């Protein structure tokens, strides 16, 4: 669903992008101990960054 929104807005000149990846998902940290990030993962799958200026 987020990909449809990103495609729709970008095709119309609004340069949206998904939120940054969670640090615990980066390859450098794959072997580190981690906790449950259920809420953070839920948010990361839905958050969209939008432009903050007209320039």
N, C-alpha and C positions, 0 to 999 in steps of 0.2 A: 504494500500500500504506500509506503513512504517513497518508493522508487517512482510510482506514478505521480505523486505530488511533486517530487524533485524534477522530473521530466517536464511536467506541465508548466511549472513556474520558470524553469530555465529556458524553455522554448519561447516563452513570452517576455524574456529579457530580465527576469528577476533571478539573480544569481544565488540561488539557495544551495546549501550543501548539507550533508548529514553531520551530526555532532562528531566530535573527535572520538577515536577508539578509546576504550577503557585501557588504562595502563596495564592491568593484569592480563590483557589479551595480546600484548605485544610479544613478539618472539623472544626477546631478551629476558623476559620474566616468566617464560613458560614452565620452568622448573622450580619456581619459588612457591612457598607455602601461601595459600590464599583461603579466604573465607567465602561465605555465600554472598554473591553480588546480584541476587535476583532482582532487587529493585533497580539497581544501577543499570543492569542489562536491559530491563524493561524500558527504562527511560532512554537509554542510548539507541534503542531500536525505533524510537518515536520522535526524538528531538531533531529539529531542523534549524540550522543557522540561517538567518536572513540578513540582508545588507543593513548596515547601520548608518549609511549616508547615501546621498544622491550622486556622489562623485564616483 
